[in-house]
């Protein structure tokens, strides 16, 4: 478990990613299906007849693309399904190291996690606690 002074020291010495007093966020990728092809990020070929919606293998995908685009043949039992990926909030930390520690201990429950630095502009509560942690580290060092 990290001590308050350690957190303060990390805040003082970490790379803030060109953000004034950042809040470090762990996010995970969330995929939403059912988009129209004009509004999607990408698509996957899914086998739909069994109800399992398994993704097609690479070699099958090539055949499906040819059937659809060049030969205008049926691609059954596969269908194209369009999606968008979004980043969803998981947790917030005062330090990037805190996010790394969280991912190390809980990453097995996350889908493609990443660390993102959010700003704390006009968030006086967060800034006060963050500055107090830096002061605690300075007092301990003195």
N, C-alpha and C positions, 0 to 999 in steps of 0.2 A: 504494500500500500504506500502511495506517495505522500510525503509530508507537505504541509502548507508551504514551508520555506522552499522546498524543491519545485513546487508548482510556480511560485513567485519567481524563482531563478530562471526556470524555463521560459516563462512569459517574457522576462527581461532580455533573454539572449536568443530567442528563436527568430526564425525568418517569418516576418508577418505578411509575406506575399504582397507587398505594396498596398497593404490595407491598414488603416489607422485602427488600432485596438480591435483586432479581429476576434470573432467567435469561430472556432474551428468546428466544423460539422462533419459527421459521418453520414453519408448518404448511400442508398443502394438503388440499383436499377430496377425499375418497375415497367413491365411491358403490358401495354393495352392493345387488345386485338379488336378487329371489326371496323377498321378505317377504310374509307374509299381510297382507291389507288392514287388519287390526286392529292390526298392529304396525309399520306403515310410517310414513315421513315424508310421502311423496307417491307419485304414480305418473306414468307416461308411457304414451301410446299408441304402440306400436311395430308396424311392419309386419313380420310374422314369416314369411310364406310364402317370400320370396326368400332368407331366411337372413341378410340384412344388418342386420336390427333397426333400421331407420331410424325416427326420430321422425316422427309425423304433423304436418302443418302446422296452424296455428291454425284455418283455415276447415274443415279435415277434422275436427278435434277436436270442434267444435261439433256436427257431424252425428253423430259417433260417440257423443257423450254422449246425444243425443236418441234415437238408435237403441237404445242400451242401457237408459237409464232410463225412457223414456216409451213407446217402441214395442216393446220387447223383441225387437228384430230382431238378426240376426247382424251382427257388426262386422268380419267377415273382409274383408281379410287382416290387420286390425289387432287387437291384443290389449292389454289393460291389464297393465302390469308395474309392480309395487310395489318401492320401494327405501327405503333409509335412507342418510343422509349422515353420514360420520364425518370427524373431523379427524386426519390422520396427521402425525407428526413428520417434519421434513425436516432441520433443523439448529438448533443453539443458538449464541447470541452473548452477549457481555457487555453489549452496548448495542443499543438499538432501531435506531440508525443502522447498526450492523453487519447487522441483519436487512434493513433497507431496501437497503443496498448489495448484499447477497446476492440479493435479489429482482430488483434492477435488472440484475444480470449473469446471473442464471440463471432468471428468471421465465418465460421462454419454454418451459422444461421443466416448469413446475408447473401444476397445475390449481387455479385460484382460491386463490392463496396468501393467507395472513393472518399477522399478527404477534401473538403471544400472550405475556403475561408470566406465567411460572411462579414459584412461590416457591422459595427455597433453604433453607427451615427445616431445621436440623440437618445441612446439607451443609457441613461445616467445610472440606473441600477447596476447593470452589468459592468460599466466602466468603473464605478466606485469599488465594487468587489475586486475587479481585476487589479486596480491600482493599490488596493489594500494588500493584495497578495504580493505585489512587487515590494511594497514597503516592509512587509514581514520578512521577506528574503534579505532586504538590506539591513534590517535591524539584527537579524541572526548573524550576518556576515561581519557586522561591526564589533 
